[in-house]
Amino acid sequence: MSQLMIGMMSGTSADGIDVAIIRYHDHPELLHFQEFPMDPALRQRILSLASGSDHNHSIDLMGEVHRQLGCAYAEAARATMVSAGLQPQAITAIGCHGQTIRHRPHSRHPFTLQIGCAATIAEQTGITTISDFRSRDIAAGGEGAPLVPFAHHLLFGSDSQDIAILNIGGIANVTWLGKNGDILGFDTGPGNMLMDGLIRHYSHGQQSFDHQGELAATGHVCQPLLETLISHPYLKRQPPKSTGREEFGDPIVDAIINWPALTAADALATACQFTVQSIADSINLLPASPARWLICGGGARNHTLMQQLAAALAPAVVQTTAAAGLPPQAIEAASFAVLARQSLLGAANTVAAVTGARHNVCGGSITPGLNWPTLLQEISNWTR
């Protein structure tokens, strides 16, 4: 018996909402994928909340953005179903990661906070919605991240070679899939976050990213600045580990901007190389050097970044996930569809060896939709 699941994701860059529809029978299969740009005003409110500064951030603002995002997610889900020619009644459930505005796994009372009202999604689509995937892992003593290695194993695992799946969003994270079935994953450090922040500054808000890395390609790496960046203490930590805007956000962007005699192109070139070097250095934290790297996320569109990665990771093969049959932009959204199915089964959807939790957990909070009574009857048949 197969299920149609929707997965939704908006990453740390908050530049858009990714929606994937998968069919799950014996294994997940991508049926449809669509991207929706984030409303600029909403994006600015999200980035303000996520900046890490406590000034001028009220509970009222967070509540409004939480609800506003829920409406945006619901609209994206409905539009994707229309494009795919599917009625809401055909969809089993929606897995929505939400928008991370805080990730504090090492605070006195560890927590992670993703907003985007699941009740609004369920109400406006009629579909049972799973959200808040990370909190259960935090409760079990884990980092709450990365979560996607579980799904990466189902989507890309191989018994013939060691593979690395590298997702480059605002933050970059790697999943190592051993040919013996072992899984390891962690955040390597910055992905697009610093480059995006720099281009917003130098373009006076007119650009949100360096298109295909074109400006970075014209610049020169500032070695003293790069050496300062690469000395960041996070990069020296051993896994399990995770990071976010708290460590690689606006303060580092400002430090790059204020570096003496640095042009915009040189700033972008240096930030790009910082991302590349932090990824390449992560090999030292893996059980073995991967024979193949599959790249996904927004960074896969940055030609300069991809070229530099290919050189830095040689002799390994470096490709986007398109080479394995899945569009690079669809992977995270598809992953949360996979994780949501596990949530409905009450089955583990995390890897404790990756997150550092005391045990594997079943993460996700379920908000019933109109289809919930029928869905309850169907779930018991899924594994028969």
SEVEXMAR-621594 format. One record per residue (C-alpha): x, y, z; residue number from 1. Coordinates in steps of 0.05 Angstrom, whole numbers, plus 5000, padded with zeros to 4 digits. Example, Ala and Ser with C-alpha at 12.3 -4.5 7.8 and 13.67 -1.06 7.14 Angstrom:
+------+------+------+-----+
|   px |   py |   pz | seq |
+------+------+------+-----+
| 5246 | 4910 | 5156 |   1 |
| 5273 | 4979 | 5143 |   2 |
+------+------+------+-----+
***
This chain:
+------+------+------+-----+
|   px |   py |   pz | seq |
+------+------+------+-----+
| 5000 | 5000 | 5000 |   1 |
| 5031 | 5066 | 4979 |   2 |
| 5024 | 5135 | 5010 |   3 |
| 5031 | 5204 | 4981 |   4 |
| 5067 | 5250 | 5029 |   5 |
| 5083 | 5324 | 5024 |   6 |
| 5148 | 5351 | 5054 |   7 |
| 5160 | 5425 | 5064 |   8 |
| 5223 | 5462 | 5082 |   9 |
| 5247 | 5534 | 5088 |  10 |
| 5320 | 5537 | 5107 |  11 |
| 5363 | 5585 | 5147 |  12 |
| 5368 | 5631 | 5087 |  13 |
| 5292 | 5640 | 5090 |  14 |
| 5291 | 5656 | 5016 |  15 |
| 5236 | 5607 | 4996 |  16 |
| 5192 | 5548 | 5012 |  17 |
| 5208 | 5481 | 4980 |  18 |
| 5152 | 5431 | 4972 |  19 |
| 5161 | 5358 | 4951 |  20 |
| 5110 | 5304 | 4940 |  21 |
| 5135 | 5233 | 4949 |  22 |
| 5103 | 5166 | 4937 |  23 |
| 5124 | 5116 | 4990 |  24 |
| 5115 | 5042 | 4976 |  25 |
| 5177 | 5000 | 4989 |  26 |
| 5220 | 5062 | 4984 |  27 |
| 5209 | 5137 | 4974 |  28 |
| 5200 | 5162 | 4903 |  29 |
| 5197 | 5236 | 4885 |  30 |
| 5134 | 5253 | 4845 |  31 |
| 5134 | 5328 | 4843 |  32 |
| 5175 | 5387 | 4868 |  33 |
| 5162 | 5461 | 4869 |  34 |
| 5196 | 5523 | 4898 |  35 |
| 5161 | 5586 | 4922 |  36 |
| 5198 | 5651 | 4937 |  37 |
| 5188 | 5677 | 5007 |  38 |
| 5150 | 5742 | 5011 |  39 |
| 5205 | 5795 | 5020 |  40 |
| 5171 | 5829 | 5079 |  41 |
| 5160 | 5762 | 5113 |  42 |
| 5232 | 5742 | 5100 |  43 |
| 5257 | 5805 | 5133 |  44 |
| 5215 | 5791 | 5195 |  45 |
| 5242 | 5720 | 5198 |  46 |
| 5314 | 5743 | 5191 |  47 |
| 5302 | 5795 | 5245 |  48 |
| 5275 | 5742 | 5293 |  49 |
| 5332 | 5694 | 5276 |  50 |
| 5387 | 5745 | 5282 |  51 |
| 5403 | 5726 | 5354 |  52 |
| 5392 | 5796 | 5381 |  53 |
| 5340 | 5802 | 5435 |  54 |
| 5327 | 5876 | 5421 |  55 |
| 5258 | 5897 | 5396 |  56 |
| 5234 | 5825 | 5388 |  57 |
| 5168 | 5815 | 5423 |  58 |
| 5127 | 5753 | 5434 |  59 |
| 5073 | 5788 | 5393 |  60 |
| 5120 | 5792 | 5333 |  61 |
| 5140 | 5719 | 5339 |  62 |
| 5067 | 5699 | 5344 |  63 |
| 5048 | 5739 | 5283 |  64 |
| 5105 | 5710 | 5241 |  65 |
| 5088 | 5640 | 5266 |  66 |
| 5017 | 5648 | 5241 |  67 |
| 5038 | 5684 | 5177 |  68 |
| 5086 | 5628 | 5160 |  69 |
| 5033 | 5576 | 5172 |  70 |
| 4989 | 5611 | 5120 |  71 |
| 5048 | 5614 | 5072 |  72 |
| 5063 | 5540 | 5080 |  73 |
| 4990 | 5522 | 5071 |  74 |
| 4986 | 5564 | 5007 |  75 |
| 5049 | 5531 | 4980 |  76 |
| 5022 | 5461 | 4995 |  77 |
| 4955 | 5477 | 4960 |  78 |
| 4990 | 5507 | 4899 |  79 |
| 5036 | 5446 | 4894 |  80 |
| 4977 | 5398 | 4896 |  81 |
| 4943 | 5438 | 4840 |  82 |
| 5007 | 5435 | 4798 |  83 |
| 5013 | 5361 | 4809 |  84 |
| 4939 | 5349 | 4792 |  85 |
| 4924 | 5321 | 4861 |  86 |
| 4865 | 5332 | 4907 |  87 |
| 4878 | 5342 | 4982 |  88 |
| 4842 | 5276 | 4995 |  89 |
| 4898 | 5240 | 4958 |  90 |
| 4951 | 5264 | 5006 |  91 |
| 4966 | 5223 | 5068 |  92 |
| 5001 | 5276 | 5109 |  93 |
| 5046 | 5337 | 5107 |  94 |
| 5113 | 5340 | 5141 |  95 |
| 5133 | 5413 | 5153 |  96 |
| 5201 | 5428 | 5183 |  97 |
| 5183 | 5501 | 5197 |  98 |
| 5230 | 5560 | 5202 |  99 |
| 5286 | 5556 | 5254 | 100 |
| 5292 | 5620 | 5294 | 101 |
| 5333 | 5592 | 5352 | 102 |
| 5376 | 5530 | 5360 | 103 |
| 5408 | 5525 | 5429 | 104 |
| 5426 | 5452 | 5442 | 105 |
| 5480 | 5472 | 5492 | 106 |
| 5443 | 5523 | 5534 | 107 |
| 5427 | 5511 | 5608 | 108 |
| 5359 | 5486 | 5586 | 109 |
| 5372 | 5462 | 5514 | 110 |
| 5319 | 5478 | 5463 | 111 |
| 5306 | 5488 | 5389 | 112 |
| 5250 | 5531 | 5361 | 113 |
| 5219 | 5525 | 5292 | 114 |
| 5158 | 5569 | 5276 | 115 |
| 5104 | 5561 | 5223 | 116 |
| 5036 | 5543 | 5252 | 117 |
| 5020 | 5470 | 5239 | 118 |
| 4948 | 5481 | 5262 | 119 |
| 4940 | 5533 | 5207 | 120 |
| 4968 | 5485 | 5155 | 121 |
| 4922 | 5429 | 5177 | 122 |
| 4862 | 5476 | 5179 | 123 |
| 4874 | 5508 | 5111 | 124 |
| 4892 | 5443 | 5074 | 125 |
| 4850 | 5393 | 5113 | 126 |
| 4911 | 5348 | 5116 | 127 |
| 4943 | 5318 | 5178 | 128 |
| 5008 | 5356 | 5190 | 129 |
| 5072 | 5335 | 5227 | 130 |
| 5118 | 5389 | 5253 | 131 |
| 5169 | 5403 | 5309 | 132 |
| 5215 | 5346 | 5287 | 133 |
| 5275 | 5367 | 5329 | 134 |
| 5250 | 5376 | 5400 | 135 |
| 5245 | 5302 | 5418 | 136 |
| 5318 | 5291 | 5401 | 137 |
| 5337 | 5351 | 5444 | 138 |
| 5296 | 5321 | 5500 | 139 |
| 5336 | 5257 | 5493 | 140 |
| 5401 | 5294 | 5501 | 141 |
| 5417 | 5304 | 5428 | 142 |
| 5434 | 5364 | 5385 | 143 |
| 5367 | 5361 | 5349 | 144 |
| 5407 | 5363 | 5285 | 145 |
| 5422 | 5341 | 5233 | 146 |
| 5359 | 5302 | 5222 | 147 |
| 5364 | 5287 | 5147 | 148 |
| 5416 | 5232 | 5151 | 149 |
| 5360 | 5182 | 5166 | 150 |
| 5326 | 5201 | 5101 | 151 |
| 5391 | 5206 | 5062 | 152 |
| 5404 | 5133 | 5080 | 153 |
| 5338 | 5112 | 5049 | 154 |
| 5346 | 5157 | 4988 | 155 |
| 5420 | 5147 | 4971 | 156 |
| 5451 | 5090 | 5012 | 157 |
| 5498 | 5044 | 4973 | 158 |
| 5531 | 4978 | 4990 | 159 |
| 5586 | 4987 | 4939 | 160 |
| 5620 | 5052 | 4961 | 161 |
| 5624 | 5104 | 5016 | 162 |
| 5582 | 5165 | 4997 | 163 |
| 5575 | 5235 | 5025 | 164 |
| 5512 | 5275 | 5017 | 165 |
| 5528 | 5349 | 5025 | 166 |
| 5471 | 5397 | 5034 | 167 |
| 5491 | 5470 | 5025 | 168 |
| 5437 | 5515 | 5051 | 169 |
| 5450 | 5573 | 5097 | 170 |
| 5490 | 5523 | 5138 | 171 |
| 5525 | 5464 | 5104 | 172 |
| 5516 | 5394 | 5131 | 173 |
| 5546 | 5328 | 5111 | 174 |
| 5518 | 5257 | 5116 | 175 |
| 5569 | 5201 | 5109 | 176 |
| 5537 | 5136 | 5086 | 177 |
| 5584 | 5078 | 5094 | 178 |
| 5579 | 5019 | 5047 | 179 |
| 5572 | 4976 | 5110 | 180 |
| 5508 | 5014 | 5129 | 181 |
| 5540 | 5061 | 5180 | 182 |
| 5514 | 5133 | 5182 | 183 |
| 5548 | 5195 | 5208 | 184 |
| 5527 | 5268 | 5199 | 185 |
| 5540 | 5338 | 5225 | 186 |
| 5539 | 5411 | 5205 | 187 |
| 5606 | 5429 | 5174 | 188 |
| 5597 | 5504 | 5184 | 189 |
| 5574 | 5560 | 5139 | 190 |
| 5541 | 5545 | 5072 | 191 |
| 5510 | 5604 | 5036 | 192 |
| 5495 | 5645 | 5098 | 193 |
| 5556 | 5690 | 5098 | 194 |
| 5555 | 5699 | 5022 | 195 |
| 5481 | 5717 | 5023 | 196 |
| 5491 | 5767 | 5079 | 197 |
| 5549 | 5800 | 5042 | 198 |
| 5511 | 5806 | 4976 | 199 |
| 5451 | 5837 | 5011 | 200 |
| 5498 | 5889 | 5042 | 201 |
| 5537 | 5906 | 4979 | 202 |
| 5474 | 5908 | 4935 | 203 |
| 5437 | 5951 | 4987 | 204 |
| 5385 | 5897 | 4993 | 205 |
| 5373 | 5890 | 4918 | 206 |
| 5402 | 5820 | 4914 | 207 |
| 5392 | 5762 | 4962 | 208 |
| 5447 | 5717 | 4935 | 209 |
| 5508 | 5719 | 4889 | 210 |
| 5478 | 5691 | 4824 | 211 |
| 5519 | 5629 | 4805 | 212 |
| 5576 | 5657 | 4846 | 213 |
| 5591 | 5708 | 4791 | 214 |
| 5617 | 5763 | 4837 | 215 |
| 5658 | 5715 | 4879 | 216 |
| 5690 | 5690 | 4815 | 217 |
| 5718 | 5759 | 4800 | 218 |
| 5749 | 5769 | 4869 | 219 |
| 5812 | 5747 | 4904 | 220 |
| 5815 | 5709 | 4970 | 221 |
| 5842 | 5751 | 5027 | 222 |
| 5887 | 5700 | 5062 | 223 |
| 5894 | 5736 | 5129 | 224 |
| 5818 | 5742 | 5134 | 225 |
| 5809 | 5669 | 5112 | 226 |
| 5857 | 5646 | 5166 | 227 |
| 5818 | 5686 | 5218 | 228 |
| 5752 | 5655 | 5194 | 229 |
| 5778 | 5584 | 5192 | 230 |
| 5801 | 5590 | 5264 | 231 |
| 5728 | 5592 | 5287 | 232 |
| 5723 | 5545 | 5348 | 233 |
| 5662 | 5508 | 5319 | 234 |
| 5704 | 5478 | 5264 | 235 |
| 5750 | 5445 | 5315 | 236 |
| 5693 | 5411 | 5352 | 237 |
| 5683 | 5336 | 5344 | 238 |
| 5616 | 5308 | 5323 | 239 |
| 5561 | 5304 | 5342 | 240 |
| 5553 | 5378 | 5330 | 241 |
| 5505 | 5427 | 5297 | 242 |
| 5506 | 5502 | 5286 | 243 |
| 5466 | 5558 | 5256 | 244 |
| 5458 | 5633 | 5250 | 245 |
| 5478 | 5639 | 5323 | 246 |
| 5550 | 5624 | 5305 | 247 |
| 5555 | 5642 | 5231 | 248 |
| 5507 | 5701 | 5225 | 249 |
| 5510 | 5776 | 5223 | 250 |
| 5570 | 5787 | 5269 | 251 |
| 5616 | 5749 | 5221 | 252 |
| 5585 | 5784 | 5161 | 253 |
| 5600 | 5850 | 5194 | 254 |
| 5671 | 5829 | 5210 | 255 |
| 5683 | 5813 | 5137 | 256 |
| 5653 | 5878 | 5113 | 257 |
| 5696 | 5917 | 5162 | 258 |
| 5761 | 5882 | 5143 | 259 |
| 5808 | 5936 | 5116 | 260 |
| 5814 | 5948 | 5042 | 261 |
| 5768 | 5892 | 5021 | 262 |
| 5727 | 5898 | 4957 | 263 |
| 5658 | 5867 | 4950 | 264 |
| 5685 | 5815 | 4902 | 265 |
| 5743 | 5798 | 4949 | 266 |
| 5694 | 5791 | 5007 | 267 |
| 5651 | 5743 | 4968 | 268 |
| 5711 | 5704 | 4943 | 269 |
| 5737 | 5697 | 5014 | 270 |
| 5670 | 5676 | 5043 | 271 |
| 5662 | 5625 | 4987 | 272 |
| 5730 | 5596 | 5002 | 273 |
| 5714 | 5594 | 5076 | 274 |
| 5654 | 5550 | 5061 | 275 |
| 5695 | 5505 | 5015 | 276 |
| 5753 | 5497 | 5064 | 277 |
| 5707 | 5482 | 5123 | 278 |
| 5674 | 5428 | 5082 | 279 |
| 5740 | 5399 | 5057 | 280 |
| 5768 | 5398 | 5128 | 281 |
| 5707 | 5359 | 5151 | 282 |
| 5736 | 5297 | 5117 | 283 |
| 5782 | 5291 | 5177 | 284 |
| 5720 | 5279 | 5220 | 285 |
| 5692 | 5224 | 5176 | 286 |
| 5706 | 5149 | 5186 | 287 |
| 5735 | 5145 | 5115 | 288 |
| 5742 | 5192 | 5056 | 289 |
| 5681 | 5186 | 5011 | 290 |
| 5690 | 5161 | 4941 | 291 |
| 5632 | 5204 | 4917 | 292 |
| 5601 | 5269 | 4940 | 293 |
| 5529 | 5286 | 4921 | 294 |
| 5513 | 5360 | 4930 | 295 |
| 5443 | 5387 | 4944 | 296 |
| 5412 | 5452 | 4969 | 297 |
| 5418 | 5522 | 4943 | 298 |
| 5494 | 5519 | 4940 | 299 |
| 5489 | 5470 | 4883 | 300 |
| 5469 | 5529 | 4839 | 301 |
| 5532 | 5568 | 4855 | 302 |
| 5579 | 5550 | 4798 | 303 |
| 5640 | 5581 | 4832 | 304 |
| 5627 | 5543 | 4896 | 305 |
| 5617 | 5477 | 4859 | 306 |
| 5681 | 5486 | 4819 | 307 |
| 5721 | 5500 | 4881 | 308 |
| 5690 | 5441 | 4917 | 309 |
| 5708 | 5394 | 4860 | 310 |
| 5781 | 5417 | 4865 | 311 |
| 5783 | 5414 | 4941 | 312 |
| 5751 | 5345 | 4946 | 313 |
| 5790 | 5311 | 4890 | 314 |
| 5801 | 5255 | 4873 | 315 |
| 5731 | 5240 | 4897 | 316 |
| 5675 | 5247 | 4847 | 317 |
| 5634 | 5311 | 4860 | 318 |
| 5565 | 5315 | 4830 | 319 |
| 5497 | 5343 | 4847 | 320 |
| 5443 | 5295 | 4869 | 321 |
| 5414 | 5301 | 4799 | 322 |
| 5465 | 5248 | 4780 | 323 |
| 5427 | 5201 | 4827 | 324 |
| 5360 | 5221 | 4798 | 325 |
| 5337 | 5273 | 4849 | 326 |
| 5338 | 5349 | 4839 | 327 |
| 5387 | 5383 | 4887 | 328 |
| 5334 | 5432 | 4911 | 329 |
| 5284 | 5377 | 4929 | 330 |
| 5325 | 5335 | 4978 | 331 |
| 5309 | 5369 | 5044 | 332 |
| 5235 | 5376 | 5030 | 333 |
| 5231 | 5303 | 5008 | 334 |
| 5270 | 5284 | 5071 | 335 |
| 5217 | 5314 | 5116 | 336 |
| 5163 | 5276 | 5079 | 337 |
| 5202 | 5213 | 5095 | 338 |
| 5211 | 5233 | 5168 | 339 |
| 5136 | 5250 | 5174 | 340 |
| 5117 | 5180 | 5151 | 341 |
| 5160 | 5151 | 5207 | 342 |
| 5126 | 5197 | 5257 | 343 |
| 5058 | 5170 | 5237 | 344 |
| 5084 | 5099 | 5247 | 345 |
| 5113 | 5117 | 5315 | 346 |
| 5180 | 5093 | 5289 | 347 |
| 5249 | 5123 | 5298 | 348 |
| 5267 | 5179 | 5249 | 349 |
| 5332 | 5202 | 5279 | 350 |
| 5402 | 5171 | 5285 | 351 |
| 5428 | 5177 | 5356 | 352 |
| 5500 | 5166 | 5332 | 353 |
| 5491 | 5229 | 5290 | 354 |
| 5455 | 5275 | 5339 | 355 |
| 5487 | 5251 | 5403 | 356 |
| 5421 | 5232 | 5435 | 357 |
| 5417 | 5176 | 5486 | 358 |
| 5377 | 5135 | 5437 | 359 |
| 5341 | 5139 | 5370 | 360 |
| 5275 | 5176 | 5377 | 361 |
| 5210 | 5186 | 5338 | 362 |
| 5208 | 5261 | 5328 | 363 |
| 5150 | 5303 | 5305 | 364 |
| 5084 | 5330 | 5333 | 365 |
| 5021 | 5309 | 5298 | 366 |
| 4964 | 5358 | 5284 | 367 |
| 4904 | 5319 | 5258 | 368 |
| 4870 | 5342 | 5194 | 369 |
| 4803 | 5323 | 5165 | 370 |
| 4833 | 5257 | 5142 | 371 |
| 4857 | 5236 | 5211 | 372 |
| 4802 | 5185 | 5227 | 373 |
| 4814 | 5149 | 5161 | 374 |
| 4889 | 5156 | 5168 | 375 |
| 4888 | 5122 | 5236 | 376 |
| 4855 | 5061 | 5205 | 377 |
| 4905 | 5059 | 5147 | 378 |
| 4970 | 5065 | 5186 | 379 |
| 4967 | 4995 | 5214 | 380 |
| 4967 | 4967 | 5143 | 381 |
| 5029 | 5004 | 5119 | 382 |
| 5079 | 4953 | 5143 | 383 |
| 5039 | 4891 | 5127 | 384 |
+------+------+------+-----+
***
